[in-house]
């Protein structure tokens, strides 16, 4: 089983000629989940080549322009591609009103847009994954998201034989149904670790975010400022430096940190890579169209 993660863009505040606005696309079993959608996102999505029609869920961190103003263009493109299935847009308090105003320029979509406002702490299921959100610390209501792909326990055929279960009934136990006196847990191995991705931007590091991102395989986190000297500015503007993002990843016990949402004034984010890796070695400096594929541990 594979969970694919792609950086659609890595710029904060404004798109640049070589860097689209910060956005992430997650693909699982052919379904697409988009995190943030600033102006021009659909252009970079086309260049990525994963298709646009399959975007089922749009997760919005907050309603600043560089994270939401690309929504009407993307929805119009989905409609022109022939989509008729509903699209779900999720975001913090206030996103519903913003969406209503944005859709003034896209009033006749061939599908329903279902908007859901969250406060932080909610959890919902979608197409085999679980999406959990948590409150971030910014100047406006802001959410971070965690996407989990659960993994079932291994079926133990030798144990089923010992208990006298006919082979034709094994599938019932695998689906969670009892067969006679035999319960599913009687023929299943120990719990197995699934896959997980954390998505956060435009925030200060908080204990709540470290808890939300505990043990994720990949944490895609903001690095608005590369230099440690910019820490006071990061605190004032409710962003993070490379070092602060790395400290958060270390506190969360993440397996890997991928930095994104770079200040337009940061010409080459690689220059500041050591500021993060000094704290958290498994740090990757993101770039547009960086793709990561996650697999279960023994696959």
LOTORLUM-117351 format. One record per residue (C-alpha): x, y, z. Coordinates in steps of 0.001 Angstrom, whole numbers, padded with zeros to 6 digits, always signed. Example, Ala and Ser with C-alpha at 12.3 -4.5 7.8 and 13.67 -1.06 7.14 Angstrom:
residues 2
+012300-004500+007800 +013670-001060+007140 
***
This chain:
residues 299
+000000+000000+000000 +001401+003397-001010 +000673+006900+000220 +002099+009558-002106 +002828+013114-001005 +003776+015925-003399 +004712+019541-002760 +002628+021500-005232 +004324+024745-004218 +006710+025964-001517 +006426+029757-001477 +004851+031845+001265 +002955+035111+000771 +003230+035323-003034 +003963+033047-005987 +007361+033511-007617 +008523+032707-011167 +010208+029525-009914 +008148+028817-006790 +004366+028432-006550 +002441+029124-003361 +002652+026592-000556 +000366+023622-001190 +000540+019850-000721 -001232+017053-002596 -001754+013646-000966 -002740+010613-003062 -004092+007340-001707 -005765+004635-003792 -006404+007108-006587 -008093+009698-004360 -006588+013162-003920 -006507+015432-000872 -005229+018992-001368 -003822+021056+001481 -004195+024792+000800 -004942+026424-002538 -003497+029864-003161 -003496+031700-006494 -001996+029684-009315 -002234+026327-007524 -004087+024723-010423 -001210+025594-012787 +001312+023779-010627 -001122+020892-010181 -001262+020486-013950 +002525+020469-014152 +002687+017832-011415 +000670+015496-013639 -001440+013675-011071 -004657+015011-012560 -007116+017509-011133 -010492+015859-011582 -009788+013495-008685 -009394+016202-006024 -012073+015157-003546 -011107+017097-000407 -009517+020521+000023 -008055+021191+003466 -007589+024907+004169 -005218+025971+006941 -006564+029537+007195 -008197+032200+005077 -005242+034393+004171 -005083+034957+000424 -001984+032882-000264 -003793+029813+001048 -007312+030128-000330 -007683+032437-003334 -006944+029663-005837 -010079+027758-004851 -012553+029191-007431 -010147+028637-010324 -009491+025068-009236 -013211+024330-008852 -013950+025763-012288 -011204+023580-013737 -012690+020503-012041 -016056+021335-013554 -014569+021787-017016 -012874+018391-016616 -016302+016788-016213 -016460+016290-012486 -019963+015851-011065 -019186+014313-007658 -019264+016625-004596 -016064+018296-003398 -015538+018737+000329 -013780+021875+001557 -012651+021868+005179 -011222+024781+007115 -011267+026858+010280 -013951+029200+011520 -014754+031783+008851 -013922+029666+005818 -017588+029248+004865 -018146+032994+004382 -014901+033322+002429 -015908+030407+000180 -019303+031972-000497 -017653+035185-001642 -015039+033382-003745 -017739+031399-005527 -019326+034597-006819 -016932+034153-009743 -017836+030471-010093 -021600+030409-009565 -022570+027479-011824 -020457+024486-010891 -021691+021049-012043 -021089+019604-008579 -021866+020443-004969 -019222+022056-002757 -019707+020913+000816 -018052+023223+003313 -017202+022155+006839 -015826+024474+009514 -013728+022978+012304 -012331+024362+015543 -009461+021920+016093 -009565+018495+017662 -012074+017031+015220 -011460+013816+013319 -013196+012439+010228 -012777+009542+007826 -012394+009760+004066 -011754+006980+001536 -009807+004735+003875 -007841+007455+005680 -008451+009346+008899 -007986+013123+008959 -007453+014856+012303 -007101+018590+012757 -005568+020697+015497 -005484+024392+016265 -002396+026288+015102 -001226+029657+016455 -001557+032426+013886 -003165+035878+013638 -006413+034320+012365 -008032+030938+013105 -005683+028342+011645 -005635+024543+011494 -002977+021899+011057 -003916+018454+009751 -002767+014892+010225 -003626+012156+007708 -003434+008538+008888 -003716+005353+006854 -004569+002566+009311 -003239-000927+008802 -005144-004063+009670 -003694-006795+011841 -002160-009764+010047 -004423-012811+009650 -002889-015970+011160 -004015-018966+009057 -002203-021482+011263 -004163-020249+014269 -007437-020484+012323 -006641-024094+011436 -005861-024906+015076 -009277-023572+016048 -010982-025657+013374 -012207-022806+011184 -012998-023840+007611 -010969-022019+004967 -014154-020687+003370 -014940-018853+006634 -011585-017133+006991 -012789-014110+005073 -015548-013589+007637 -013002-013378+010441 -010852-011019+008358 -013880-008746+007982 -014445-008673+011726 -017250-011234+012073 -017222-014166+014489 -017382-017739+013208 -019014-019907+015810 -017052-019570+019048 -014025-018062+017250 -013636-014278+017446 -011568-012225+014967 -008993-011343+017660 -008359-015076+018131 -006801-015309+014657 -005190-011909+014231 -001640-010847+015008 -000648-007786+017057 -001557-004244+015899 +000590-002932+013058 +001765+000590+012424 +000089+002436+009569 +001252+005481+007609 +000891+009119+008581 +001543+012610+007218 +001410+015910+009084 +000583+019199+007363 +001122+022534+009079 +001887+026096+008107 +001586+029679+009368 +001980+028927+013049 +004195+029174+016059 +005416+025865+017525 +003053+024669+020254 +002698+021682+022552 -000622+020880+020915 +000933+020652+017462 +003735+018431+018750 +001093+016123+020210 -000987+016124+017022 +002057+015191+014926 +003400+012508+017263 +005271+009842+015291 +004247+010933+011789 +006254+009454+008929 +006519+012827+007208 +005875+016240+008694 +005448+018892+006008 +006026+022047+008019 +006571+025690+007397 +009996+027286+007333 +009170+030899+006637 +012555+032099+007863 +015841+030266+007428 +018113+032409+009547 +018132+032129+013337 +018465+035927+013410 +014888+036155+012105 +013413+034415+015161 +011996+037670+016659 +010292+038431+013345 +008943+034873+013198 +007490+035237+016692 +005917+038593+015861 +004361+037373+012619 +003315+033967+013979 +005605+031893+011784 +008578+029597+012382 +012250+029551+011534 +013935+026448+010155 +015327+025716+013605 +011941+026062+015298 +010302+023720+012804 +013089+021202+013413 +012607+021498+017166 +008902+020825+016715 +009612+017765+014545 +012014+016445+017176 +009484+016964+019967 +006846+015150+017922 +009137+012215+017181 +008520+012607+013446 +010461+010348+011097 +011169+013128+008587 +010640+016881+008289 +010049+018509+004906 +010289+022288+005041 +008098+024521+002881 +006370+027949+002826 +009578+029920+002329 +009690+033704+002502 +009885+035314-000962 +013072+037037+000234 +014762+033635+000729 +016364+033076-002658 +018001+029740-001795 +016531+027895+001207 +019336+025318+001022 +021725+027901+002452 +020006+027571+005828 +019615+023776+005865 +022144+023326+008683 +020017+025429+011035 +017366+022703+010882 +019621+019655+010593 +021625+020676+013661 +018434+019964+015603 +016713+017322+013475 +018972+015490+011047 +016176+014005+008918 +015232+017362+007428 +014575+017873+003719 +014460+021333+002167 +011352+021153+000031 +011002+022283-003553 +008105+022435-005973 +007038+018991-007220 +009069+017073-004666 +007355+013652-004400 +007583+011221-001490 +006092+007708-001518 +005390+006017+001818 +004944+002253+002182 +004125-000019+005075 +007266-001070+006913 +007575-004616+005529 +006562-003914+001938 
***
